[in-house]
Amino acid sequence: MAGTGGTPGDPGSIASVLTSCRHTVVTAVVAAADRAVPTQTRITGTQRARYEESLNAVWSHVVDAFTEGGDVRKAGAGPLRETARICADHALTGDEILHVVRVGVRAALGHVLERCPPESVAGLMDFVSFCRPAVLALTHGAAAAYHPYLLERGRGVSDRELIGRALVCGSPADSAPTGLDPARFTPATVLLLSRRRHGDGSGEGAERVWRRVAERIEGDDVCWALVGDDLALVLPGAVDQHTADAVHRAAAQEAEAPLWTLVSPAVAMTEIRRTAADCQASMASVRRLDYPAGCYPTRSLLFERIVLSADPATLCQATWLIREAVADAKLADTLTAWIAHHGQRGDTAASLGIHPRTLDYRLRRIRALVGLDPTEPSAMSLLRCASIAWTADNTPDPAGRSPRPT
C-alpha cells in the first residue's frame, strides 16, 4: 500500500495510500454501519451498489481536499446527499443516518491507521487531524440533505407520508411532522404490502408503483411509508379482514400486479414501529414458503415463523419424517391440502378434485409411510411442522440459489 513517488509522509504520498485503499475503506465503513444500525441492511441490490459508489465518492473528495488544501467541511457534499437520499428511501430515521455517519468516519480512519505502512503513520495522523471538522460537517450535511428530501413536494411527499414515516420508522431527521395525534392512532392497524416473491419488482420501479398506490388510497385517512421495497400502511382503528381484503384488492388493481399483504392486529401508536418490524419478519416467512399472493393476518403466520426459527437439525428431522410421502406428488398434494383445510374431509377432497374415498385411500398411504395418522388431531401439528420444513427446503431462493440441502 505504500505510495509511489515523493517522501513517505508528505501529502502526495499519503494521498496515494488513501486512494489505494479506497475500496477496502468503503467495505469496512459499510460493515461497521450494518452492525451499528441494523436497518441499514435494508439497502440491497442495485441500491446497495449505488450507496457504496456514493461513499467511494465522499472518500475521494475528502482525500482530494486534504491533498489540495481544500475545505473538508465542503468536501463530498454531492455524494453525501445521494447517500442520505438512499437511506431515506429505505426508511432509516434521521437519528440512524447521523449514527451511520459517525460510525462510518470512525471506521474509515481506524481501517486506514490499522493497515497503513509504518512510515506513513505520521502523515496519516495529519490526515486524521484534517478530518476532525469533517465529522461535524458530514453529520450536519447528512441531516440537511435528509430532511428537505422528505419534505420535497416535487417527489409527492405528503403529510400522510411524513406521518407514516414517523409512525413506522421514527421521527424524520430533527423535526416531527404535524398531525401526529396519539388519539388518532390508538388503536391502529399496520398493513405491509409486497410485490416480491423471488426478487421481482424491487428498486426504483417499486418506489414509483408504491407512491401511485399510496396516492390512490391515502384519501381514506391512510398514512404510509416505504420500507425497503415494500409499502407499510397505517390505518386508524381496528381493521377487520373484510376491510383489509378490500384495501389489498384496491392496491393490487392500482399496482397491476399480484400483491402479498400482511395485516397486524390493532395496536397502540407506541407499538406501530415494532408491529411493522414484526410484519417484515412474517413477510420473510411468506416469501420463503412461496405462499400465493393474498391478504394474510400476521397472527395466522406465527406457527410458520416458530417452525422456521427452529434449529436446522430439527427442521431436517421434520423433513425426514415425511420424505417418503412427499416423494409421491399425489400424496404430497394431498398432505398439503389436508393441512390447509384443517383436516376437513369434504373440503380437502373438493379442493383436490377427487372422491372422498380416494382421499381416504391416500391418507391411509400417508399413515403407512409416515407412521402418523393424519386424521388424528395429535398428529396434525407435527405433520404441519414437517410440511412447512419441507416447503422451505424446496422453495426457490429469492436470490436465485438452489434450495438449501436437507
N, C-alpha and C positions, 0 to 999 in steps of 0.2 A: 504493500500500500504506500510505499514511500513515494514522495512527489518527485517529478522529473524536473531537473534544472533548478537553479537558484540554490541558496543556502538553506539547509534544514531549519525550519522555524521562521523563515521570512514569509510574508503574506502570500506570495505566489506559490511557494511550496505547500503551505498549509491549505490553500485553496485547492491545490491538486489532490491532496489527501482527502479533503472533504468531498470533492466531486467524485473521486473514485469509489467512495463508499456510500454514495447516494442511495442506491437501491437497497442495500442491507440496512441502512438507517431507516428507510421508509418501512421495510418489513418489521424492524424492531418496534417502530412507533405504532404501527397498526396492531401488532401482537399485544403490546402493553396496553393500548387503549381498549382492545377487546376484553382483556382481563379486568381492567378498571371499570369499564362501562359496558356491561354485557349487551345492552340494547344496540350497541354499535354493530354487533354481529348480524343485525337485520340487513345491513348493507351487503348485498351479494351480487354475483354475476357481473354484468356489464357495469352496473353502478359501482361495484367494489373496484373494478379496474379504473374507472374514471376518478374515483375517490383517491386511489393511490397515485394516479398521474398528477392530480392536483397537489398532493403532498410532496411529490417529487419536485414540482414547480416551486412550491413555497421554499423548500430547502435550497434549491438553486438560486432563488432570488436573494435569500439571506446570505449565502456564500458570496454571491456577486457584490452585495452591499459591503461585506467585510473586505473583499479584495480591492474594491474601488473607493473605499472610504465613504460609502453612501450612508443613508439614514436607515437603520434597521427597523425603525418604527413604521416606515412606509414600505418595507420590503414584503413581497408576496401578497399584497392586498387583493389582487385579482383572483389568483387561485384559492386564496383563503375564502373568498366569497363563494366560490364553487363548492368547497368542502362543506361550508355551512349550509348551503342550499341542499346538498345531498343528504346531510344529516337531518335537516328539517323534513325532507320528503320521506325519511324513514322513521319519523316520529320520535327523534331524540329531543328531550326537553332542553331549554336554554341552559339550565344548570349542568346537564350532562355534556353539552357541547363545550362549555367552559372547562369542565373537568378533563375532557379529551385533549383540549389544547395544552393544559398544564402538564398532564401526563406525557403528552407527545414531546414537548420541549425537553422535559427531564430525560425521557428515554433516548431521544436523539443525541443529546450531549453525553449521556452516560455510555451509549454504544460507541461513540467515536473515541472517547477517552480510554475505554477499556481495550480497544483494538488498534489504537494508533501506534506507529513506531516510536520507540523510546526517545529518539532525537527530535520528535515533533511535539512532545508533551508541552514544552514551554510555549511554543507558538499556539498550540490549541487552547492553552489557558487564556491567552489573549482573545481567542475567538469566543470562549465562554464568557469572558467579561463583556465583550462586544454584544453578546446575545442577551445580557441581562434585561435591557429595556424591551427586548422582543417578547418576553413572557407577558408583560402587561399590555403591550401593543397588540399582540396576536389575540389575547383574550378579549380586549375591547373590540378588535376588528371582527372577531367571530360573532360577538353579540350584536354589533352594529349591522352585520350582514344578515344575521338570522331573523331578528325581529322585523325589520322592514319587509323581508321576503314573505313573512306570514301575513303582513298587512297589505301586501301589494294587490290592489284591486284588479290590475290587468291580468292577473292569474286567476281571477274569480274567487279569491279568498273572501268568504262571507263571515258574518258574525257567528253563524252556526258552525262553521269550520273551526274558528278560533275557540269557541266554547267546547266543541268536540275534542280538540287537541288538549285543552286544559283538563278536561274530564278523563280522557283516555291515557294521555301521555304526561300530564303535569303542566304547570303554568308555563306558557311560552316566554323564553328569554327573561326579561326583567320587568314584565308588565302583565297583569292578568286582564283578560278580556272582560268587557261589560256583559251584563245579562247572566252572570253565573249565580243564580239564585238557588241556594240549597233546597228550599221548599219545592222548587220546580222539578228537581231531580231526585227526590226521595219519596217514593221509590223510583227506580229507573231500570230499564231493560237494555242489555247490550246485544246487538246482532253483529256477528262477524261474517262478512261475505268474501268469498274467494272464487277466482276464475281458474285457478290452477289445480290440476291433479298430478300432472307429471311435468311441471315447469312451464305450462302454456300460459300465455297472457301476462308475462312479467315485464318489468321495466317501464319505460315512459308510456308505452301503449296502454298499459294497465292504468296508469295515473289518469290519462285522458278519459278512459272509459268510466272510471270511478267518479271523476268530477262530474261527468254528464249524468251518471246515475244519481249522485247526491243532489245535483241541482233539481232533478225531477221530483225527488221525494222529500227534500228538506222543507218544502212548503207545509208539510204536515207536522211541523214542530219537531223535526228530527235533527239532531246535531250529529256531526260526523268527523272522522279523522282518517287519514291514510296511515296504515300500519304496514310498512314494507310494501308488498304487492297486494295487500288485502285492504278492505274497507270496513271500518268499525262504525256502526250506527249506535247512537244513544237515544232511546225513545223514553220520554217521561211516562211514569206509571208502570203498572204490571201489564205485560203483553201476553195474551193467550195465543195458543198455537194457530188458531184461525187467522188472527191479525198478522202473526209472523209469516204465515204462508202467503198472505196477500202481499206483504212487503217483498218477500222473496220473488214472487211471480212478477211484480212490477219491475223490480231491479233486473231480473233475467231478461225481461222483454226489452228494457232500455239498453242493457249490455249486449243484447243479441248473441248470447252465449249461455251455455249451462252454468249454473252457479251452485256452489256449496255454501249453505248458510247455517250458522250455529246461533242458537238462541239461549241466552242466560236466564236464570230465574231473576225476579225483581230484587234489586239490592239498593242499599243506601248510597248517596252520592259519594261518600268517602270510600266505598268499595268498588267503584266503577273501574278504576285503573287495575286493581287486582283481578277483577272479573274479566276484563278484556284480555289480560295475560292468560287467564285460565281458558278462555275461548281459543286463543292461539295454540295452546297445548292440545286442546281437543281437536283442532283442525289438523294438527300434525298426525294424529291418530287416524282421522278420516282419510287423509292422503295416503298414509302407509297401508291402510287396509283397502284402498281403492274403492271406497263406498261410492255409490252412484250419486249424481247431483241431486240435491234436495235440501229440505229445511229440517235440521236436527236439533232437538233440545240438548244442551250440554250435559244435563243430568243423565240422559239416556246413554251417554258415551263413557260414563265413569268406569263401567265394567271393562271396556276395551282398554282404557288407559291403565287400569290396575294390572291387567294381564300383560300389556306391552312393556310395563315398567318392571316386570319380574326379572329375576336372574336369568341370563341367557341359557344356562344349562337346564333350568326348569322349563323354559319355553321349548327347548329341544326335546325334553321328555314328553311334553304335551303333544308335540308334533308326532313323535314316535308312536304315541298311543293310537293314533288314527291313521297311521301310514298306509295300512293295507286297505282300509275302507276308501280313502281318497285316491288310491291308485286306480279305482274304477270310477270313471267320470259320472256315471249314473248315480252311484252311491254317494259320491262327493256332492253332487247337486241335491240329492235327497237329504243328506245330513244338513246342508246349508239351509234348505227350505224348511226343514223340520224345526231348526233352531229359530229361524226368522219368524215363523208363525207360532212360536211358543208351544210346540207340541200339539197343535190343533190338527186333528187328522183330516177333516174335510177341507180346511183352508190349505193345508200343505199339498194334498192331492190335487186340488184345483189349480194351485199355482204351478204345479209340475205338469198338468195336463194328463194325469194318469188316473186309473181307477183306484179307489181306496184299498182294494185288496192287493193291488200291485205295490202300493205304498207299504202295506203290512209285510209283504214278502221282502221288500228292500230293507225295512227296519230290522227284520229277523236276520238278514245277511249282515247288517252292520253289527248287530249284537254278537253274532258268531265270530266276526273278525276282530272286534274291538274288546270284547269281554265285558261290555257295559250295555244295559238295555236302555235304548233311547226313550222308551215310554215310561221309564221310572223317573220321577221328579228329582231324586237324589243324584241321578247320572247326568241330568241336563246341564248343570253348571260346569261340570268337568268337561263334557263334550263341547260346550260353548267355548271354554278356555282353549281347548285343543284346536277348535276350528279357527279361532282368532289367531293363534300362534301359527297355524299352517297358512292362513291367508297372508299374514305379514311376511312369511318366508317366501311366498310365491307371487307377490305383487311386484311389478317392475319398479325399480328405484327411480325417484324423481330426477336424479342426475344422469340416468341412462345406464347405471351399472347393473350387473346381474343381480338377481335376488340373493340375499345373504344365505350362506350354507346352513343346513340344519344338522 
